[in-house]
């Protein structure tokens, strides 16, 4: 079984190199690929409109559809830049609003974007709930997609300006992941994203060795995690 995990592409413009290279990457994926796990922030902003979709994402949606036609199973996980899924993503694959436990090649994996694993980040948790509340989603449905995208782009740019430094992985994240591995003995591996940094942590539990993988990003480093023949390895795409 062969699966690929990646996250944090933050796609915005089809003319950007990261966008074009991701389409090329999809086109060059091996024929024996079984699963593609997208662990959040695939888009720089996404709201699932009931009857339409953002035009700037038409090329990448077509590229994903080609993978589906090749029988690749696609798994979407919401990041902090996806506030809802909608029919366009749901018809392409399975959609997870939060975390999920899946089994691959006899191993149980816990998967999540990772932005909600810090219990001390109260302000972010409040914002996360607010932006996904029913009134906000209903309001987004009534706005033209171009206007919604412009508002989201402004918020995203302001966020980047206020946080220019590389994201730090808080100790609470490692503690939360260790608790997941220790509390649920059947889970052998945790895979999260959000922090844009490749990192592997190994744990030794009573039930045996366990591991945490924090994904790098596609936006800057074209990073992904490969699962093949029961083993994980970090890789990067070089066009």
JOUR-V48750 format. One record per backbone hydrogen bond with DSSP energy under -1.0 kcal/mol. CO is the residue of the C=O (numbers start at 1). NH is the residue of the N-H. If there is no record, write none. Layout:
co:CO nh:NH
co:CO nh:NH
This chain:
co:1 nh:229
co:2 nh:34
co:2 nh:35
co:3 nh:227
co:4 nh:37
co:5 nh:225
co:6 nh:39
co:7 nh:218
co:8 nh:219
co:11 nh:44
co:13 nh:16
co:16 nh:20
co:17 nh:21
co:18 nh:22
co:19 nh:23
co:20 nh:24
co:21 nh:25
co:22 nh:26
co:23 nh:27
co:24 nh:28
co:26 nh:29
co:30 nh:33
co:34 nh:73
co:35 nh:4
co:36 nh:75
co:37 nh:6
co:38 nh:40
co:38 nh:77
co:40 nh:8
co:41 nh:10
co:42 nh:11
co:46 nh:83
co:47 nh:49
co:54 nh:57
co:55 nh:58
co:57 nh:61
co:58 nh:62
co:59 nh:63
co:60 nh:64
co:61 nh:65
co:62 nh:66
co:63 nh:67
co:64 nh:68
co:65 nh:69
co:67 nh:72
co:68 nh:71
co:73 nh:36
co:74 nh:94
co:75 nh:38
co:76 nh:96
co:81 nh:46
co:86 nh:90
co:87 nh:91
co:89 nh:92
co:89 nh:93
co:94 nh:76
co:96 nh:78
co:100 nh:111
co:102 nh:109
co:104 nh:107
co:107 nh:104
co:108 nh:188
co:108 nh:189
co:109 nh:102
co:110 nh:191
co:111 nh:100
co:113 nh:193
co:114 nh:117
co:118 nh:121
co:120 nh:122
co:121 nh:125
co:122 nh:126
co:123 nh:127
co:124 nh:128
co:125 nh:129
co:126 nh:130
co:127 nh:131
co:130 nh:133
co:133 nh:137
co:134 nh:138
co:135 nh:139
co:136 nh:140
co:137 nh:141
co:138 nh:142
co:144 nh:148
co:145 nh:149
co:146 nh:150
co:147 nh:151
co:148 nh:152
co:149 nh:153
co:150 nh:154
co:151 nh:155
co:152 nh:156
co:153 nh:157
co:154 nh:158
co:155 nh:159
co:156 nh:160
co:157 nh:161
co:158 nh:162
co:170 nh:173
co:170 nh:174
co:171 nh:175
co:172 nh:176
co:173 nh:177
co:174 nh:178
co:175 nh:179
co:176 nh:180
co:177 nh:181
co:178 nh:182
co:179 nh:183
co:180 nh:184
co:184 nh:187
co:188 nh:211
co:189 nh:110
co:190 nh:213
co:191 nh:112
co:192 nh:215
co:199 nh:214
co:201 nh:212
co:203 nh:210
co:205 nh:208
co:208 nh:205
co:210 nh:203
co:211 nh:190
co:212 nh:201
co:213 nh:192
co:214 nh:199
co:217 nh:223
co:218 nh:222
co:222 nh:237
co:224 nh:235
co:225 nh:5
co:226 nh:233
co:227 nh:3
co:228 nh:231
co:231 nh:228
co:233 nh:226
co:235 nh:224
